[in-house]
Amino acid sequence: MDSNSMKEKIKAEMQHQVGISFVELQNLIGSDAFGDYAICFPDDENLILWGNCSFDFFEAIWDLMSEKVIVPHPTSVLTYHVDGRVPNLPIARSKPRNGYKKPHWFPITFSFSKQRGSP
């Protein structure tokens, strides 16, 4: 599945769900969502949003965020415990001024942007 197909599938699923996690998105897409890429904060490569992503999945998520179709929201690590996958990384509690020296995970979920509204 290419990134455009993933984007459409994600948008369709988000019509029925608020606060969707990376675990749920990868489960929705299936094996094509998994790979060797990580989604990080642009200005801190050690502040990781999610790992084990395919390039197409990374591109789909990044495009949807850049286009302001979806917006990330901080969430509790418990969300990911319930969903069944938690990265083996320290939890990022805040964003240090000079960034992290070692990888940290910042747990988020997604919802539709209020600016863009539902498709």
Buried (B, 14 or more C-beta within 10 A) or exposed (E): BEBEEBBEBBBEBBEEEEEBBBBBBBEBBEEBBBBEBBBBBEEBEBBBBBBBBBEBBBBBBBBBBEEEBBBBEEBEEEBBEEBEBBBEBEEBEEBEEEEBEEBBBBBBBBBBBEEEEEE
